[in-house]
Amino acid sequence: MTPTTQTSYVTITEDNFQEEVIQNPQPVLVDFWAAWCGPCQAMNPTIQELALEFKGELLVGKINVDEQPTLAAQFGIQSIPTLLIFKNGTVVDTVIGAVPKKVIVNAVNAVVTST
């Protein structure tokens, strides 16, 4: 099986945060990560899978904390990976650290099914 190079998530920056996250009618899962972060790299395939599995129900975005320190500070990100789930522009759940996919799926399902 060849690895996929298709990105199924949106890269979020200060420039598009308002449009992609705050104003988005869909729930949004935001992954705060960094290239040097081993657990972040370990979680990346899971984040990609979730983006594909929940396509149409959930937007998945990634914020590189080194490139977007203002956004990381705005949400008080102190350890990565940190996943924030937004609904109607508000953080409704947080998942911190490298966790099993099921933990994230359960958090996402709670938000997606309540829309």
Secondary structure, 3 states (H helix, E strand, C coil): CCCCCCCCCEECCCCCHHHHHHCCCCCEEEEEECCCCHHHHHHHHHHHHHHHHCCCCCEEEEEECCCCHHHHHHCCCCCCCEEEEEECCEEEEEEECCCCHHHHHHHHHHHHCCC
